[in-house]
Amino acid sequence: MTPEYKYLRMYLKEHSGFDLAAEKRYLIESRLLPLARQAGLPGISELVQKMKDGSRVLNDRVVEAMTINETFFFRDKTPFDHFRDLIMPQMLRARANRRRIRIWCAAGSTGQEPYSLAMSMKEMGAALAGWRIEIIATDLSQGALEKSKAGLYSQFEVQRGLPIQMLLKYFKQAGELWQINADIRAMVQHRQLNLLHDFSELGVFDLIFCRNVLIYFDQQTKTNVLNRFAQAIEADGFLMLGAAETVFGLTNVFKPMAERRSVYQLNEVRAASVRTSAFVTPAPAVTAMAGI
């Protein structure tokens, strides 16, 4: 293991939680060599030295380059089926009095996941008439968030997972790109956030999507994040993880839903200690909502 690899692994784990496994070393060359050249540096060794010299902008760009992960519309399909067929019907019944639903995409990346949820809710039509919907998309990468805010995607990106009828219904062509309609973009708020840091100011959510993120963390970091999610979710709310992720062996705060892979809820005993009320007023720091 080279000194440069050791340093990058340590730095990434400390600042993003990303545990760079040995089999992922190829990412250093593929993602950081172009960054080094953009910075006028000949290679990875010089990049690492510049990081050690305290170049904050460069350090942030390294973390951002290494933690950008693949995403596409309606990825894996099944979670969005669960959202439509299980989670939303339950939320409509449980939230009938307050008529408000809060959703957090804890790794919103370039927007395909939060916008998939927004389009799914639009498809519910009259069932959500008069409801206030809040979707918070957070990500470590400011660049990914800016792309998400713009809602501009290439032909390749919209062809990955997005049904053609939704493309025609919710997007407009902008030159060679496709832009998601303004009313869908208005349903999603964007915040830069590091999951290693405190996120209590976001308030409490009915549903947290955190898919394909924990797989990059070590065991202790996974446990820490999951336990803090328990503080940010309603007593009867839902947590959605990626297909390769689980809470087993990490925490007993959440329990899986029978026959609903990757869907979790708080354990009853734990829920009573985490929440004294089923409905907690969201933190004032996040107030803008979109009506359906």
ZAZA-938173 format. One record per residue: residue in three letters; x, y, z of N, C-alpha, C in turn. Coordinates in steps of 0.02 Angstrom, whole numbers, padded with zeros to 5 digits, always signed. Layout:
% residues N
ALAXYZXYZXYZ/...
This chain:
% residues 292
MET+00043-00060+00000+00000+00000+00000+00045+00062+00000/THR+00037+00104-00050+00080+00163-00056+00062+00215-00004/PRO+00108+00260+00012+00093+00314+00060+00036+00358+00035/GLU+00034+00369-00031-00020+00411-00058-00089+00379-00047/TYR-00092+00313-00059-00155+00278-00049-00176+00280+00024/LYS-00127+00268+00069-00142+00270+00141-00169+00338+00162/TYR-00138+00391+00136-00160+00459+00154-00231+00473+00128/LEU-00243+00455+00064-00308+00467+00035-00363+00427+00071/ARG-00347+00366+00088-00396+00324+00123-00413+00355+00190/MET-00362+00378+00226-00373+00409+00292-00414+00473+00285/TYR-00395+00514+00236-00428+00579+00227-00501+00570+00208/LEU-00514+00525+00161-00583+00514+00139-00627+00487+00195/LYS-00599+00441+00234-00639+00412+00289-00655+00465+00341/GLU-00607+00508+00356-00616+00559+00407-00666+00613+00385/HIS-00665+00631+00321-00704+00688+00298-00769+00670+00262/SER-00777+00607+00243-00839+00588+00209-00869+00522+00233/GLY-00831+00484+00272-00853+00418+00293-00838+00364+00241/PHE-00815+00383+00182-00802+00337+00128-00741+00294+00146/ASP-00752+00229+00155-00699+00183+00172-00673+00151+00107/LEU-00618+00176+00083-00592+00156+00018-00561+00087+00022/ALA-00599+00037+00000-00576-00032+00003-00521-00044-00049/ALA-00482-00097-00037-00426-00112-00081-00448-00122-00153/GLU-00506-00155-00161-00529-00168-00230-00555-00106-00265/LYS-00559-00050-00229-00582+00013-00258-00525+00060-00273/ARG-00464+00036-00269-00406+00080-00279-00404+00109-00350/TYR-00435+00073-00397-00436+00097-00466-00471+00165-00471/LEU-00515+00181-00422-00549+00245-00423-00501+00304-00414/ILE-00446+00292-00380-00397+00345-00370-00371+00370-00437/GLU-00351+00323-00480-00325+00343-00545-00380+00372-00589/SER-00437+00338-00592-00490+00359-00639-00522+00426-00619/ARG-00526+00441-00555-00560+00501-00533-00513+00558-00514/LEU-00454+00540-00489-00410+00593-00463-00356+00615-00512/LEU-00337+00572-00559-00287+00593-00608-00313+00650-00651/PRO-00375+00647-00676-00401+00706-00714-00404+00769-00671/LEU-00420+00760-00606-00422+00817-00561-00352+00847-00551/ALA-00302+00804-00545-00233+00827-00538-00212+00867-00598/ARG-00229+00843-00657-00210+00878-00718-00245+00944-00725/GLN-00309+00947-00704-00345+01011-00704-00311+01062-00659/ALA-00281+01037-00605-00246+01081-00557-00174+01095-00578/GLY-00154+01071-00638-00087+01082-00662-00035+01040-00628/LEU-00055+00982-00603-00009+00937-00568+00002+00875-00610/PRO+00063+00848-00611+00078+00792-00655+00049+00725-00634/GLY+00034+00716-00569+00009+00650-00549-00020+00650-00479/ILE-00037+00590-00456-00070+00581-00391-00025+00601-00333/SER+00040+00585-00338+00087+00602-00284+00088+00677-00272/GLU+00090+00715-00326+00091+00788-00320+00024+00814-00293/LEU-00030+00781-00312-00096+00800-00287-00100+00790-00212/VAL-00077+00734-00189-00078+00720-00117-00035+00770-00079/GLN+00024+00787-00107+00066+00836-00074+00032+00904-00069/LYS-00004+00923-00122-00042+00986-00121-00096+00984-00068/MET-00128+00926-00060-00178+00918-00007-00146+00927+00062/LYS-00088+00897+00071-00054+00902+00136-00032+00974+00151/ASP-00021+01012+00098-00001+01082+00107-00060+01126+00129/GLY-00120+01096+00130-00178+01132+00157-00220+01168+00105/SER-00222+01143+00043-00263+01174-00008-00335+01153+00002/ARG-00374+01194+00038-00442+01175+00057-00487+01163-00004/VAL-00481+01206-00054-00523+01199-00113-00508+01133-00148/LEU-00443+01118-00155-00423+01056-00187-00445+00996-00146/ASN-00438+01000-00080-00458+00945-00036-00533+00930-00044/ASP-00573+00983-00047-00645+00974-00055-00661+00942-00123/ARG-00623+00962-00174-00635+00934-00241-00616+00860-00243/VAL-00564+00841-00205-00545+00771-00203-00600+00729-00171/VAL-00626+00753-00114-00681+00717-00081-00741+00711-00127/GLU-00757+00766-00160-00815+00767-00205-00805+00718-00263/ALA-00745+00717-00292-00732+00672-00348-00736+00599-00328/MET-00714+00583-00267-00711+00514-00246-00779+00488-00220/THR-00824+00533-00202-00887+00511-00172-00947+00517-00218/ILE-00938+00539-00280-00993+00542-00327-01008+00471-00351/ASN-01070+00449-00340-01089+00380-00357-01142+00379-00411/GLU-01149+00322-00442-01196+00315-00497-01268+00322-00473/THR-01308+00355-00514-01379+00361-00499-01417+00366-00564/PHE-01480+00346-00563-01523+00355-00621-01596+00353-00599/PHE-01639+00374-00643-01710+00379-00627-01740+00310-00609/PHE-01781+00310-00557-01817+00249-00535-01769+00190-00529/ARG-01711+00204-00500-01659+00152-00495-01685+00092-00455/ASP-01677+00033-00482-01696-00031-00453-01772-00042-00451/LYS-01811+00007-00470-01884+00003-00478-01922-00018-00415/THR-01903-00074-00383-01941-00100-00327-01951-00050-00270/PRO-01899-00011-00250-01911+00038-00197-01966+00088-00215/PHE-01972+00105-00278-02022+00153-00298-02091+00120-00303/ASP-02092+00055-00316-02155+00018-00310-02179+00017-00238/HIS-02132+00004-00192-02149+00005-00120-02174+00074-00100/PHE-02142+00125-00125-02161+00194-00109-02233+00207-00131/ARG-02250+00186-00192-02316+00198-00220-02370+00153-00188/ASP-02354+00090-00178-02405+00041-00158-02411+00031-00083/LEU-02358+00045-00046-02359+00033+00027-02352+00097+00067/ILE-02299+00133+00055-02284+00190+00098-02334+00247+00090/MET-02347+00268+00029-02392+00324+00020-02463+00310+00043/PRO-02493+00252+00029-02559+00238+00056-02561+00242+00132/GLN-02510+00217+00165-02508+00221+00238-02501+00293+00262/MET-02459+00331+00227-02449+00401+00246-02512+00442+00235/LEU-02548+00428+00182-02610+00465+00168-02662+00454+00223/ARG-02663+00393+00249-02709+00379+00304-02685+00411+00369/ALA-02621+00402+00384-02594+00425+00448-02587+00501+00452/ARG-02579+00534+00395-02569+00607+00395-02630+00645+00370/ALA-02688+00613+00371-02749+00643+00343-02766+00709+00378/ASN-02751+00715+00442-02768+00776+00478-02722+00834+00462/ARG-02659+00821+00458-02611+00876+00446-02598+00888+00372/ARG-02610+00837+00330-02603+00843+00257-02535+00871+00237/ARG-02484+00841+00265-02415+00861+00250-02370+00800+00254/ILE-02324+00794+00206-02277+00738+00205-02207+00765+00192/ARG-02160+00743+00233-02091+00764+00226-02048+00704+00208/ILE-02007+00711+00157-01964+00657+00133-01892+00684+00128/TRP-01845+00643+00150-01774+00661+00145-01738+00611+00102/CYS-01709+00634+00047-01662+00595+00007-01592+00611+00033/ALA-01565+00567+00072-01503+00582+00109-01441+00578+00067/ALA-01447+00559+00005-01391+00562-00042-01421+00575-00111/GLY-01447+00636-00120-01486+00653-00179-01446+00655-00243/SER-01380+00659-00238-01336+00660-00296-01359+00711-00347/THR-01364+00691-00410-01381+00738-00463-01457+00744-00475/GLY-01497+00716-00430-01568+00731-00430-01615+00677-00455/GLN-01589+00624-00485-01633+00574-00515-01678+00542-00462/GLU-01652+00528-00403-01693+00496-00351-01748+00543-00324/PRO-01731+00603-00300-01785+00646-00275-01836+00665-00328/TYR-01814+00674-00390-01861+00690-00443-01904+00629-00461/SER-01878+00569-00455-01919+00509-00465-01975+00507-00413/LEU-01959+00524-00351-02010+00526-00299-02061+00581-00313/ALA-02037+00639-00335-02082+00694-00350-02130+00676-00406/MET-02104+00645-00459-02147+00624-00514-02197+00571-00492/SER-02175+00525-00449-02220+00474-00423-02278+00505-00386/MET-02264+00558-00348-02317+00591-00310-02363+00631-00357/LYS-02335+00661-00408-02376+00695-00457-02425+00647-00491/GLU-02402+00586-00502-02444+00536-00534-02504+00517-00491/MET-02502+00531-00427-02558+00515-00382-02616+00564-00390/GLY-02603+00619-00423-02656+00665-00442-02700+00689-00385/ALA-02765+00678-00391-02815+00705-00344-02805+00679-00274/ALA-02774+00622-00265-02764+00594-00198-02722+00639-00154/LEU-02681+00681-00186-02638+00727-00148-02658+00800-00157/ALA-02717+00811-00183-02740+00880-00191-02745+00914-00124/GLY-02714+00972-00118-02715+01010-00055-02663+00990-00005/TRP-02623+00939-00020-02571+00917+00026-02508+00960+00014/ARG-02469+00968+00067-02405+01002+00062-02350+00949+00063/ILE-02310+00949+00011-02258+00899+00003-02190+00932+00007/GLU-02147+00904+00047-02079+00931+00054-02030+00874+00043/ILE-01988+00882-00007-01935+00834-00021-01869+00871-00014/ILE-01829+00849+00034-01763+00879+00045-01711+00832+00015/ALA-01672+00858-00032-01617+00820-00062-01552+00848-00036/THR-01514+00806-00002-01449+00827+00024-01394+00786-00009/ASP-01335+00815-00012-01278+00779-00039-01214+00813-00016/LEU-01161+00775-00012-01096+00804+00006-01069+00847-00051/SER-01086+00830-00112-01059+00864-00171-01101+00924-00191/GLN-01071+00984-00188-01106+01043-00210-01117+01042-00285/GLY-01070+01014-00322-01077+01008-00394-01137+00965-00413/ALA-01146+00909-00378-01204+00866-00391-01269+00902-00376/LEU-01269+00940-00322-01329+00978-00303-01346+01031-00354/GLU-01296+01064-00382-01309+01115-00432-01340+01084-00495/LYS-01315+01026-00514-01345+00992-00571-01417+00973-00556/SER-01428+00950-00495-01496+00931-00476-01543+00992-00478/LYS-01520+01047-00452-01562+01108-00452-01581+01128-00523/ALA-01533+01123-00570-01547+01142-00639-01595+01093-00672/GLY-01593+01030-00651-01639+00981-00680-01626+00967-00753/LEU-01565+00974-00775-01547+00963-00845-01510+00897-00853/TYR-01535+00856-00900-01506+00789-00908-01496+00773-00982/SER-01445+00734-00995-01430+00713-01064-01479+00660-01087/GLN-01477+00647-01152-01520+00594-01180-01504+00527-01147/PHE-01440+00514-01135-01420+00452-01102-01449+00448-01032/GLU-01448+00503-00995-01472+00502-00926-01547+00491-00922/VAL-01585+00522-00967-01658+00513-00964-01680+00445-00991/GLN-01637+00412-01028-01654+00345-01053-01642+00291-01001/ARG-01608+00309-00947-01591+00259-00896-01646+00258-00842/GLY-01693+00213-00849-01744+00202-00798-01806+00244-00804/LEU-01805+00297-00844-01862+00342-00848-01911+00319-00902/PRO-01973+00302-00884-02022+00281-00934-02034+00338-00985/ILE-02042+00319-01047-02049+00369-01100-02109+00415-01088/GLN-02163+00387-01059-02222+00429-01047-02207+00483-00995/MET-02164+00467-00946-02145+00517-00897-02098+00569-00926/LEU-02055+00548-00970-02010+00595-01004-02051+00647-01042/LEU-02100+00624-01080-02141+00670-01120-02187+00713-01076/LYS-02206+00687-01020-02254+00722-00976-02220+00773-00931/TYR-02160+00758-00907-02128+00799-00855-02064+00833-00876/PHE-02044+00826-00939-01982+00858-00963-01996+00898-01027/LYS-01953+00947-01037-01953+00984-01101-01882+00983-01128/GLN-01877+00981-01194-01811+00982-01225-01780+01052-01219/ALA-01715+01052-01204-01677+01114-01201-01613+01103-01241/GLY-01618+01115-01306-01562+01099-01350-01553+01024-01353/GLU-01492+01001-01338-01479+00930-01338-01495+00897-01271/LEU-01517+00936-01223-01532+00911-01157-01607+00909-01144/TRP-01626+00878-01089-01695+00877-01066-01698+00910-00997/GLN-01745+00955-00987-01753+00988-00921-01819+00968-00890/ILE-01815+00948-00828-01876+00928-00792-01917+00991-00778/ASN-01983+00984-00782-02027+01042-00776-02020+01079-00710/ALA-02034+01144-00712-02025+01187-00654-02066+01164-00594/ASP-02127+01139-00606-02168+01119-00549-02139+01058-00513/ILE-02104+01015-00549-02071+00958-00517-02009+00982-00479/ARG-01971+01027-00511-01911+01054-00477-01930+01090-00413/ALA-01988+01123-00413-02010+01161-00354-02026+01116-00295/MET-02038+01052-00308-02054+01006-00254-01993+00984-00214/VAL-01933+00999-00241-01871+00974-00210-01828+01032-00186/GLN-01809+01030-00123-01762+01078-00095-01693+01045-00090/HIS-01641+01085-00095-01573+01059-00097-01532+01088-00039/ARG-01495+01044-00006-01451+01066+00048-01386+01026+00045/GLN-01329+01059+00050-01266+01023+00054-01259+00996+00125/LEU-01243+00932+00131-01241+00900+00197-01193+00842+00197/ASN-01154+00837+00249-01110+00780+00261-01143+00737+00314/LEU-01158+00674+00298-01193+00630+00345-01153+00616+00408/LEU-01088+00631+00407-01048+00623+00468-01062+00678+00518/HIS-01093+00733+00494-01105+00791+00537-01177+00791+00563/ASP-01191+00834+00610-01257+00840+00639-01308+00861+00586/PHE-01364+00826+00582-01417+00845+00535-01483+00857+00570/SER-01481+00869+00635-01543+00877+00673-01582+00939+00651/GLU-01547+00989+00623-01582+01050+00602-01631+01037+00545/LEU-01624+00980+00511-01671+00965+00457-01741+00949+00482/GLY-01746+00931+00546-01811+00914+00574-01825+00839+00568/VAL-01889+00822+00567-01910+00752+00570-01949+00736+00506/PHE-01939+00675+00481-01967+00656+00416-02013+00595+00422/ASP-02058+00591+00373-02102+00533+00367-02067+00476+00331/LEU-02020+00493+00288-01983+00443+00249-01912+00469+00238/ILE-01864+00424+00249-01794+00439+00233-01770+00389+00181/PHE-01749+00413+00124-01716+00373+00073-01641+00382+00083/CYS-01606+00327+00097-01533+00330+00101-01507+00266+00069/ARG-01505+00267+00003-01491+00207-00035-01421+00208-00065/ASN-01386+00152-00056-01320+00142-00087-01270+00193-00062/VAL-01275+00210+00001-01227+00255+00034-01190+00218+00089/LEU-01227+00183+00131-01197+00149+00188-01145+00097+00167/ILE-01152+00071+00107-01104+00020+00084-01033+00047+00081/TYR-01025+00112+00079-00958+00142+00076-00929+00159+00144/PHE-00969+00148+00198-00948+00165+00265-00923+00103+00303/ASP-00881+00113+00353-00862+00057+00396-00919+00043+00445/GLN-00913-00011+00484-00968-00033+00527-00988+00020+00578/GLN-00939+00051+00611-00955+00099+00662-00990+00160+00633/THR-00969+00183+00575-01000+00240+00544-01072+00224+00523/LYS-01083+00163+00497-01150+00142+00479-01196+00144+00540/THR-01172+00116+00595-01212+00115+00657-01228+00185+00680/ASN-01179+00228+00679-01188+00297+00701-01241+00333+00659/VAL-01236+00326+00593-01283+00359+00548-01354+00332+00558/LEU-01360+00266+00563-01426+00235+00572-01458+00258+00637/ASN-01420+00260+00691-01448+00281+00755-01469+00354+00753/ARG-01433+00395+00715-01454+00465+00709-01514+00473+00663/PHE-01521+00428+00614-01582+00428+00573-01643+00417+00618/ALA-01635+00375+00669-01691+00361+00713-01717+00424+00748/GLN-01673+00473+00757-01693+00536+00787-01727+00582+00737/ALA-01722+00565+00672-01746+00609+00620-01807+00580+00584/ILE-01838+00529+00613-01893+00496+00580-01953+00492+00627/GLU-02012+00500+00599-02073+00494+00638-02080+00424+00666/ALA-02116+00417+00721-02123+00352+00754-02152+00300+00707/ASP-02195+00321+00660-02225+00274+00613-02197+00284+00542/GLY-02139+00317+00538-02109+00332+00473-02072+00272+00444/PHE-02039+00284+00387-02005+00231+00351-01934+00251+00334/LEU-01891+00201+00332-01822+00209+00309-01812+00162+00250/MET-01786+00187+00195-01772+00146+00136-01697+00144+00123/LEU-01669+00084+00125-01598+00074+00111-01589+00041+00043/GLY-01527+00036+00021-01512+00003-00042-01518-00072-00037/ALA-01522-00106-00093-01532-00178-00094-01474-00215-00061/ALA-01415-00187-00062-01357-00220-00033-01343-00197+00038/GLU-01389-00159+00067-01380-00132+00134-01430-00161+00184/THR-01411-00162+00247-01454-00190+00298-01440-00156+00365/VAL-01486-00165+00413-01474-00141+00481-01450-00198+00526/PHE-01454-00259+00502-01437-00317+00543-01363-00315+00562/GLY-01350-00327+00626-01282-00325+00651-01255-00256+00664/LEU-01297-00205+00651-01276-00135+00659-01314-00099+00714/THR-01380-00110+00716-01422-00075+00765-01488-00112+00772/ASN-01519-00107+00831-01586-00136+00841-01640-00082+00841/VAL-01621-00023+00820-01669+00033+00818-01722+00021+00765/PHE-01703-00009+00709-01749-00020+00654-01764-00094+00646/LYS-01824-00108+00620-01844-00176+00603-01865-00178+00529/PRO-01852-00234+00495-01872-00238+00425-01947-00250+00419/MET-01976-00227+00365-02046-00242+00351-02051-00309+00315/ALA-02098-00350+00336-02105-00416+00308-02118-00413+00232/GLU-02079-00451+00196-02086-00457+00123-02078-00391+00086/ARG-02046-00343+00118-02032-00279+00085-01958-00265+00091/ARG-01920-00292+00047-01847-00287+00051-01825-00214+00052/SER-01779-00200+00099-01747-00135+00105-01790-00081+00138/VAL-01851-00100+00161-01895-00052+00195-01893-00067+00270/TYR-01882-00016+00310-01876-00024+00383-01919+00027+00419/GLN-01939+00008+00481-01973+00053+00525-01940+00048+00594/LEU-01955+00097+00637-01929+00096+00705-01959+00038+00743/ASN-01919+00006+00786-01946-00042+00833-01992-00006+00882/GLU-02046-00040+00902-02096-00007+00944-02066+00021+01009/VAL-02026-00020+01043-01996+00003+01107-01950+00061+01095/ARG-01910+00056+01043-01864+00111+01028-01902+00173+01006/ALA-01956+00163+00968-01995+00219+00945-02023+00260+01002/ALA-02043+00226+01055-02071+00261+01113-02019+00305+01147/SER-01957+00283+01146-01904+00323+01177-01879+00378+01133/VAL-01883+00366+01066-01858+00416+01019-01908+00472+01009/ARG-01972+00455+01008-02024+00505+00994-02077+00504+01048/THR-02091+00559+01079-02145+00563+01127-02211+00580+01093/SER-02207+00601+01030-02267+00617+00991-02257+00591+00921/ALA-02311+00568+00890-02306+00542+00822-02291+00597+00773/PHE-02309+00659+00789-02300+00714+00743-02257+00768+00776/VAL-02199+00779+00749-02154+00829+00775-02148+00885+00725/THR-02155+00947+00747-02151+01004+00702-02081+01008+00671/PRO-02076+01014+00605-02011+01019+00574-01972+01079+00599/ALA-01906+01072+00596-01863+01128+00617-01876+01189+00574/PRO-01876+01248+00603-01890+01309+00565-01840+01324+00511/ALA-01782+01291+00513-01731+01305+00462-01753+01284+00393/VAL-01802+01238+00389-01826+01214+00325-01902+01225+00323/THR-01924+01273+00284-01994+01291+00287-02030+01290+00220/ALA-01994+01296+00165-02028+01300+00100-02057+01233+00080/MET-02119+01234+00057-02152+01173+00037-02188+01184-00029/ALA-02198+01130-00065-02233+01134-00129-02301+01100-00122/GLY-02352+01130-00147-02418+01100-00147-02427+01057-00209/ILE-02465+01004-00202-02479+00961-00259-02542+00987-00295/
